[in-house]
Amino acid sequence: MSGNNINSVFYAELYHPIQAGSIDGTDIHPHDNAICRALLCSSAGLYDPVGDPKAIGDPYCTVFVGRLSHFTSEDTLRKAMSKYGRVKNLRLVRDIVTGASRGYAFVEYETEREMRRAYEDAHHSIIDDHQILVDYNRQQLMPGWIPRRLGGGLGGKKESGQLRFGGRERPFRAPLRPIPFDELKRLGIPPPPEGRYMSRFQVPSPPRSRRCSIEKEENTRSRSLKHSEEHTHKSSTTEKEEKHYRSSLEKEESHRKSSMEKGGRKRSFVDREESHYKRSTTEGEERSRSHKRSSTDKEESSHQRRSSRDKEKHSHHCHSKRSRRRERSSNGEDHYTDY
């Protein structure tokens, strides 16, 4: 055996009295009288696991609670186990004669999920200063089960020397010697799961109901379908986004082209308007200049005409004065000599 499996363990899925009395699950001979008694009950079919009229309810929703204090009542146990789910039914096993508690009980929950939560979380919790043991209902769910009162069970004290292995609290050790496969097959003992061992820190999984297994398969199928649908939806959405992105790019390009064309047209129109405006302004300026020139020419001509007229008038006036003086001078010579 390799050194990696020294601390590995495994748990019993089928109950066999000889294997339950072995530390590594490889024994082929009973080593105490209780195992012989359990083997006799198992071979003769003297024990009926379903024949207990007090064992009611769904076994897949029921947990076994052991190592309870003899002073723990139903109310205390219900209050403690209600932390993990809704308790549907609770049965504290008592002595038929005295009515005292036997130290173990069966708690049924509303759903299997709540049962599994209690199975994982309530184990080794404290109730009335006692560390309890929580396990699934092996009486009805473990094939070949033989109870402790008939020499079977899973547990026992070291003082009695009748220890039982394979359960949650005391699992099998990895095989410490070669496995006698032929003898185990002859006796109907399941061989150890070679190469498939667990560590002590891992929680063994209780058996699942068919409904739970079907629901689990349906959940896995639905998840796979959802995953495929999401994948297809994502692919379709990505394709749509790519198409939308491409169409948007095409639209932007066409819009840019149209805007550029419109801009060219607008620019040409603006240029035309500017050229027309420039032409009109230049023509207006030229017209105003020509008008100003014509007006100035007219003014100058009119001024020249006026000046010529004034000169003519002045010259005519002067000439008239001279003529008058001459006449006066001629007339004065006759009248005034000393003037």
Protein Blocks (a to p, Z undefined) as FASTA:
>chain_A
ZZklmmgccddfbdcfklmmpfnlpacbdfbfklmmmmmmmmnopacfklpmklgcjfkl
cccdehiafkbcfklmmmmmmmnoccfbdcddddfklopaehiacdddfblklmmmmmmm
mgopaeehiacdddddfklmmghiacfknopajedjfklopacehifklccdddfbdcdf
klmmmnopacddehiacdfkbccdddddfklmmmmmmmmmmmmmmmmmmmmmmmmmmmmm
mmmmmmmmmmmmmmmmmmmmmmmmmmmmmmmmmmmmmmmmmmmmmmmmmmmmmmmmmmmm
mmmmmmmmmmmmmmmmmmmmmmmmmmmmmmmmmmmmkZZ
